[in-house]
Amino acid sequence: MRQGEKPVEGLGRRATIRDVAARADVSIATVSRVLSGKATAGSDTYKRVVAAAKELQYVVNAHARALVGSGPGAVAIVVPEFTASFYAQVCHGVEQQAAVEGRMCLICSTGGDFEREMAMVSMMREQGVEAIIVVGGVIQGPAYEERMIAAAHTLDASGSRLVLCGRPSLGDRVPASVVEYDNEGGSYAVTRHLLSAGHERILHLSGVPQSTVAENRLKGYRNALADHGIPYDDRLVFRTEFTRRGGTEAMRQALDSGVDFTAVFAGTDDMAASAMKVMRAAGIRVPEDISIVGYDDLPVASDLHPGLTSVHLPHEELGRTAVRIALHRNGDARDRQHVVLGTHIVTRDSVRNRARTSL
């Protein structure tokens, strides 16, 4: 509250645009249009909003007004962190497309905290942004789905749009756009790449249970094994966080377990980099002794020695597509509001072809 301002009687705090909308019995978007001069002066709705704002001593937030004033609305992107290469590249794609569309771009970080993610979504809605893009996998469950579905409907009612980027749809009846990549397909393809090279005992460094990204990558791995007649062995799956530290811990556990394997499918390139370091310290050569592949095709994949075979993701295109489908709905069919981008394998030098050398 600014110096000299007093809390509104009955509220005990400074009034918000939501309070004005409730008092006038209109939507937040209607209040925004009236107070920004876009509504017809003299109408019953206009008079109710103005009267409610005056009664509640509502002061327009200057920053919000800059976002929803005479120009187009801003685009907000919410990511777990800024420093990870995956999120940085998606953010770059969002910024590029936002600039093309003449939009301001706001970037928020949650630290991987779902409560903070929901708080950011709520805050950006109150700021009147035109689209809110939430990026990255999530631990899926009833609590997540219930709250995110409610947020999608609230945003839609206020004239904004929720975009899920890199995570599954909430259902056809939820007013949210989705742009994701073929996570399962990429996992299937890179596992089959190892199988085709003669590797049947493939260690998988997976993510935490119920993570949408981890579960889809595990599913692709299992399906590839099944299609090649290889029984699934849960002793070959080590679940941890999709981080370098997680890769280090999981690889050490795998070596200590004594389980037999000839190749490693690391759930991310960062995990693969850590796994290679652990194997090197244990005297294991890559790919002469153990082959390894990663996922994401981040810059680290080409910097490693040997270069890491990995699944390439369309990072920047994910961001660009998220902005495009959010801003250009215009009654688009549902299939154009749920876009799945393809992946492909980038082969480098981290896989030894056992099938060829055994001939």
Secondary structure by P-SEA (a helix, b strand, c coil): ccccccccccccccccaaaaaaaacccaaaaaaaaacccccccaaaaaaaaaaaaacccccaaaaaacccbbbbbbbbccccccaaaaaaaaaaaaaaaaabbbbbbbbccccaaaaaaaaaaaaaacccbbbbbccccccaaaaaaaaaaaaaaaaacbbbbbcccccccccccbbbbbcaaaaaaaaaaaaaaaacccbbbbbccccccaaaaaaaaaaaaaaaaacbbbbcccbbbbcccaaaaaaaaaaaaaacccccccccccaaaaaaaaaaaaaaccccccccccccccccccccccccccbbbbcaaaaaaaaaaaaaaccccccccccbbbbbbbbbbcccccccccccc
